Amino acid sequence: IDMPMPSPEEIEKRYGKILEMMALPKKNQEKLWEQTDEQKWRLILAHENFAQGGGGHEEKNTPEYWIDYMTKRNGSGVPIMDVDSANELHSVLRTAHKDFLI
């Protein structure tokens, strides 16, 4: 998505909505508010692209995917979830929208 950058007021409004939807600690949100308007605008565009299905890994960002993945077993009955997958899930949980946790 390549759109012209709106007014600073519009950026602040849209950026605030995105930060509200994210499950971030207050301290992290405060740091994000310190970004330039250009950086905020890039995050807004990335968020809108992801929301429209352009995220590339959107299936991994759903609770259903991770529940299914954590319950899968290999032929020997051993869970297939490994350390890399657990770290990926940790990252998803840290950055997911609040809706993921509901």
mmCIF file of the C-alpha atoms, coordinates in Angstrom:
data_MODEL
# 
_entry.id   MODEL 
# 
loop_
_atom_site.group_PDB 
_atom_site.id 
_atom_site.type_symbol 
_atom_site.label_atom_id 
_atom_site.label_alt_id 
_atom_site.label_comp_id 
_atom_site.label_asym_id 
_atom_site.label_entity_id 
_atom_site.label_seq_id 
_atom_site.pdbx_PDB_ins_code 
_atom_site.Cartn_x 
_atom_site.Cartn_y 
_atom_site.Cartn_z 
_atom_site.occupancy 
_atom_site.B_iso_or_equiv 
_atom_site.pdbx_formal_charge 
_atom_site.auth_seq_id 
_atom_site.auth_comp_id 
_atom_site.auth_asym_id 
_atom_site.auth_atom_id 
_atom_site.pdbx_PDB_model_num 
ATOM 1   C CA . ILE A 1 1   ? 0.000   0.000   0.000  1.00 0.00 ? 1   ILE A CA 1 
ATOM 2   C CA . ASP A 1 2   ? 1.459   3.330   -1.040 1.00 0.00 ? 2   ASP A CA 1 
ATOM 3   C CA . MET A 1 3   ? -0.705  6.244   -0.011 1.00 0.00 ? 3   MET A CA 1 
ATOM 4   C CA . PRO A 1 4   ? 0.130   9.892   0.563  1.00 0.00 ? 4   PRO A CA 1 
ATOM 5   C CA . MET A 1 5   ? 0.760   10.735  4.194  1.00 0.00 ? 5   MET A CA 1 
ATOM 6   C CA . PRO A 1 6   ? -2.227  12.491  5.827  1.00 0.00 ? 6   PRO A CA 1 
ATOM 7   C CA . SER A 1 7   ? -2.094  15.376  8.290  1.00 0.00 ? 7   SER A CA 1 
ATOM 8   C CA . PRO A 1 8   ? -0.262  14.908  11.614 1.00 0.00 ? 8   PRO A CA 1 
ATOM 9   C CA . GLU A 1 9   ? -3.626  14.971  13.389 1.00 0.00 ? 9   GLU A CA 1 
ATOM 10  C CA . GLU A 1 10  ? -4.972  12.126  11.246 1.00 0.00 ? 10  GLU A CA 1 
ATOM 11  C CA . ILE A 1 11  ? -1.774  10.130  11.773 1.00 0.00 ? 11  ILE A CA 1 
ATOM 12  C CA . GLU A 1 12  ? -2.048  10.548  15.558 1.00 0.00 ? 12  GLU A CA 1 
ATOM 13  C CA . LYS A 1 13  ? -5.687  9.460   15.512 1.00 0.00 ? 13  LYS A CA 1 
ATOM 14  C CA . ARG A 1 14  ? -5.091  6.346   13.388 1.00 0.00 ? 14  ARG A CA 1 
ATOM 15  C CA . TYR A 1 15  ? -1.852  5.471   15.184 1.00 0.00 ? 15  TYR A CA 1 
ATOM 16  C CA . GLY A 1 16  ? -3.621  5.691   18.537 1.00 0.00 ? 16  GLY A CA 1 
ATOM 17  C CA . LYS A 1 17  ? -6.278  3.241   17.369 1.00 0.00 ? 17  LYS A CA 1 
ATOM 18  C CA . ILE A 1 18  ? -3.625  0.764   16.243 1.00 0.00 ? 18  ILE A CA 1 
ATOM 19  C CA . LEU A 1 19  ? -1.686  1.003   19.502 1.00 0.00 ? 19  LEU A CA 1 
ATOM 20  C CA . GLU A 1 20  ? -4.915  0.526   21.437 1.00 0.00 ? 20  GLU A CA 1 
ATOM 21  C CA . MET A 1 21  ? -5.607  -2.716  19.547 1.00 0.00 ? 21  MET A CA 1 
ATOM 22  C CA . MET A 1 22  ? -2.132  -4.073  20.230 1.00 0.00 ? 22  MET A CA 1 
ATOM 23  C CA . ALA A 1 23  ? -1.397  -5.946  23.427 1.00 0.00 ? 23  ALA A CA 1 
ATOM 24  C CA . LEU A 1 24  ? 1.664   -3.908  24.367 1.00 0.00 ? 24  LEU A CA 1 
ATOM 25  C CA . PRO A 1 25  ? 2.839   -2.851  27.810 1.00 0.00 ? 25  PRO A CA 1 
ATOM 26  C CA . LYS A 1 26  ? 2.346   0.846   28.565 1.00 0.00 ? 26  LYS A CA 1 
ATOM 27  C CA . LYS A 1 27  ? 6.123   1.394   28.545 1.00 0.00 ? 27  LYS A CA 1 
ATOM 28  C CA . ASN A 1 28  ? 6.393   0.065   24.972 1.00 0.00 ? 28  ASN A CA 1 
ATOM 29  C CA . GLN A 1 29  ? 3.439   2.163   23.834 1.00 0.00 ? 29  GLN A CA 1 
ATOM 30  C CA . GLU A 1 30  ? 5.106   5.279   25.228 1.00 0.00 ? 30  GLU A CA 1 
ATOM 31  C CA . LYS A 1 31  ? 8.252   4.539   23.203 1.00 0.00 ? 31  LYS A CA 1 
ATOM 32  C CA . LEU A 1 32  ? 6.194   4.036   20.055 1.00 0.00 ? 32  LEU A CA 1 
ATOM 33  C CA . TRP A 1 33  ? 4.556   7.446   20.527 1.00 0.00 ? 33  TRP A CA 1 
ATOM 34  C CA . GLU A 1 34  ? 8.041   8.994   20.293 1.00 0.00 ? 34  GLU A CA 1 
ATOM 35  C CA . GLN A 1 35  ? 8.424   7.912   16.664 1.00 0.00 ? 35  GLN A CA 1 
ATOM 36  C CA . THR A 1 36  ? 8.359   10.423  13.829 1.00 0.00 ? 36  THR A CA 1 
ATOM 37  C CA . ASP A 1 37  ? 5.197   10.912  11.772 1.00 0.00 ? 37  ASP A CA 1 
ATOM 38  C CA . GLU A 1 38  ? 6.888   9.058   8.893  1.00 0.00 ? 38  GLU A CA 1 
ATOM 39  C CA . GLN A 1 39  ? 7.608   6.050   11.113 1.00 0.00 ? 39  GLN A CA 1 
ATOM 40  C CA . LYS A 1 40  ? 4.069   6.110   12.481 1.00 0.00 ? 40  LYS A CA 1 
ATOM 41  C CA . TRP A 1 41  ? 2.679   6.297   8.954  1.00 0.00 ? 41  TRP A CA 1 
ATOM 42  C CA . ARG A 1 42  ? 4.726   3.261   7.868  1.00 0.00 ? 42  ARG A CA 1 
ATOM 43  C CA . LEU A 1 43  ? 3.323   1.296   10.817 1.00 0.00 ? 43  LEU A CA 1 
ATOM 44  C CA . ILE A 1 44  ? -0.217  2.400   9.922  1.00 0.00 ? 44  ILE A CA 1 
ATOM 45  C CA . LEU A 1 45  ? 0.269   1.263   6.312  1.00 0.00 ? 45  LEU A CA 1 
ATOM 46  C CA . ALA A 1 46  ? 1.795   -2.051  7.414  1.00 0.00 ? 46  ALA A CA 1 
ATOM 47  C CA . HIS A 1 47  ? -1.103  -2.631  9.798  1.00 0.00 ? 47  HIS A CA 1 
ATOM 48  C CA . GLU A 1 48  ? -3.685  -1.860  7.112  1.00 0.00 ? 48  GLU A CA 1 
ATOM 49  C CA . ASN A 1 49  ? -1.888  -4.121  4.632  1.00 0.00 ? 49  ASN A CA 1 
ATOM 50  C CA . PHE A 1 50  ? -1.861  -6.939  7.195  1.00 0.00 ? 50  PHE A CA 1 
ATOM 51  C CA . ALA A 1 51  ? -5.528  -6.374  8.055  1.00 0.00 ? 51  ALA A CA 1 
ATOM 52  C CA . GLN A 1 52  ? -6.382  -6.720  4.353  1.00 0.00 ? 52  GLN A CA 1 
ATOM 53  C CA . GLY A 1 53  ? -4.664  -10.105 4.204  1.00 0.00 ? 53  GLY A CA 1 
ATOM 54  C CA . GLY A 1 54  ? -1.316  -8.928  2.887  1.00 0.00 ? 54  GLY A CA 1 
ATOM 55  C CA . GLY A 1 55  ? 0.686   -9.952  5.934  1.00 0.00 ? 55  GLY A CA 1 
ATOM 56  C CA . GLY A 1 56  ? 2.053   -13.113 4.398  1.00 0.00 ? 56  GLY A CA 1 
ATOM 57  C CA . HIS A 1 57  ? 1.883   -15.089 7.641  1.00 0.00 ? 57  HIS A CA 1 
ATOM 58  C CA . GLU A 1 58  ? -1.639  -14.197 8.721  1.00 0.00 ? 58  GLU A CA 1 
ATOM 59  C CA . GLU A 1 59  ? -2.569  -17.827 9.325  1.00 0.00 ? 59  GLU A CA 1 
ATOM 60  C CA . LYS A 1 60  ? 0.134   -18.013 12.006 1.00 0.00 ? 60  LYS A CA 1 
ATOM 61  C CA . ASN A 1 61  ? -1.386  -15.044 13.776 1.00 0.00 ? 61  ASN A CA 1 
ATOM 62  C CA . THR A 1 62  ? -4.611  -16.789 14.726 1.00 0.00 ? 62  THR A CA 1 
ATOM 63  C CA . PRO A 1 63  ? -5.312  -18.600 17.976 1.00 0.00 ? 63  PRO A CA 1 
ATOM 64  C CA . GLU A 1 64  ? -6.749  -21.519 15.979 1.00 0.00 ? 64  GLU A CA 1 
ATOM 65  C CA . TYR A 1 65  ? -3.456  -22.059 14.157 1.00 0.00 ? 65  TYR A CA 1 
ATOM 66  C CA . TRP A 1 66  ? -1.445  -22.225 17.377 1.00 0.00 ? 66  TRP A CA 1 
ATOM 67  C CA . ILE A 1 67  ? -3.932  -24.423 19.238 1.00 0.00 ? 67  ILE A CA 1 
ATOM 68  C CA . ASP A 1 68  ? -3.908  -26.866 16.347 1.00 0.00 ? 68  ASP A CA 1 
ATOM 69  C CA . TYR A 1 69  ? -0.117  -26.711 16.061 1.00 0.00 ? 69  TYR A CA 1 
ATOM 70  C CA . MET A 1 70  ? 0.469   -27.298 19.787 1.00 0.00 ? 70  MET A CA 1 
ATOM 71  C CA . THR A 1 71  ? -1.764  -30.378 19.783 1.00 0.00 ? 71  THR A CA 1 
ATOM 72  C CA . LYS A 1 72  ? -0.148  -32.024 16.728 1.00 0.00 ? 72  LYS A CA 1 
ATOM 73  C CA . ARG A 1 73  ? 2.064   -35.063 17.299 1.00 0.00 ? 73  ARG A CA 1 
ATOM 74  C CA . ASN A 1 74  ? 4.549   -36.838 15.081 1.00 0.00 ? 74  ASN A CA 1 
ATOM 75  C CA . GLY A 1 75  ? 4.304   -40.558 14.238 1.00 0.00 ? 75  GLY A CA 1 
ATOM 76  C CA . SER A 1 76  ? 5.788   -41.464 17.635 1.00 0.00 ? 76  SER A CA 1 
ATOM 77  C CA . GLY A 1 77  ? 3.252   -39.405 19.554 1.00 0.00 ? 77  GLY A CA 1 
ATOM 78  C CA . VAL A 1 78  ? 5.764   -36.672 20.427 1.00 0.00 ? 78  VAL A CA 1 
ATOM 79  C CA . PRO A 1 79  ? 4.580   -33.053 20.119 1.00 0.00 ? 79  PRO A CA 1 
ATOM 80  C CA . ILE A 1 80  ? 5.958   -31.391 16.994 1.00 0.00 ? 80  ILE A CA 1 
ATOM 81  C CA . MET A 1 81  ? 6.335   -27.995 18.668 1.00 0.00 ? 81  MET A CA 1 
ATOM 82  C CA . ASP A 1 82  ? 10.004  -27.122 19.003 1.00 0.00 ? 82  ASP A CA 1 
ATOM 83  C CA . VAL A 1 83  ? 11.943  -24.246 20.565 1.00 0.00 ? 83  VAL A CA 1 
ATOM 84  C CA . ASP A 1 84  ? 11.827  -22.141 17.378 1.00 0.00 ? 84  ASP A CA 1 
ATOM 85  C CA . SER A 1 85  ? 8.057   -22.524 17.163 1.00 0.00 ? 85  SER A CA 1 
ATOM 86  C CA . ALA A 1 86  ? 7.680   -21.678 20.845 1.00 0.00 ? 86  ALA A CA 1 
ATOM 87  C CA . ASN A 1 87  ? 9.748   -18.517 20.310 1.00 0.00 ? 87  ASN A CA 1 
ATOM 88  C CA . GLU A 1 88  ? 7.585   -17.598 17.322 1.00 0.00 ? 88  GLU A CA 1 
ATOM 89  C CA . LEU A 1 89  ? 4.437   -18.073 19.411 1.00 0.00 ? 89  LEU A CA 1 
ATOM 90  C CA . HIS A 1 90  ? 5.976   -15.916 22.129 1.00 0.00 ? 90  HIS A CA 1 
ATOM 91  C CA . SER A 1 91  ? 6.570   -13.165 19.574 1.00 0.00 ? 91  SER A CA 1 
ATOM 92  C CA . VAL A 1 92  ? 3.007   -13.456 18.250 1.00 0.00 ? 92  VAL A CA 1 
ATOM 93  C CA . LEU A 1 93  ? 1.585   -13.196 21.765 1.00 0.00 ? 93  LEU A CA 1 
ATOM 94  C CA . ARG A 1 94  ? 3.716   -10.138 22.546 1.00 0.00 ? 94  ARG A CA 1 
ATOM 95  C CA . THR A 1 95  ? 2.638   -8.289  19.422 1.00 0.00 ? 95  THR A CA 1 
ATOM 96  C CA . ALA A 1 96  ? -0.867  -9.623  18.750 1.00 0.00 ? 96  ALA A CA 1 
ATOM 97  C CA . HIS A 1 97  ? -3.951  -7.504  18.835 1.00 0.00 ? 97  HIS A CA 1 
ATOM 98  C CA . LYS A 1 98  ? -6.071  -7.741  21.954 1.00 0.00 ? 98  LYS A CA 1 
ATOM 99  C CA . ASP A 1 99  ? -8.615  -9.750  19.921 1.00 0.00 ? 99  ASP A CA 1 
ATOM 100 C CA . PHE A 1 100 ? -6.125  -12.634 19.790 1.00 0.00 ? 100 PHE A CA 1 
ATOM 101 C CA . LEU A 1 101 ? -6.278  -12.962 23.559 1.00 0.00 ? 101 LEU A CA 1 
ATOM 102 C CA . ILE A 1 102 ? -10.065 -12.934 23.879 1.00 0.00 ? 102 ILE A CA 1 
# 
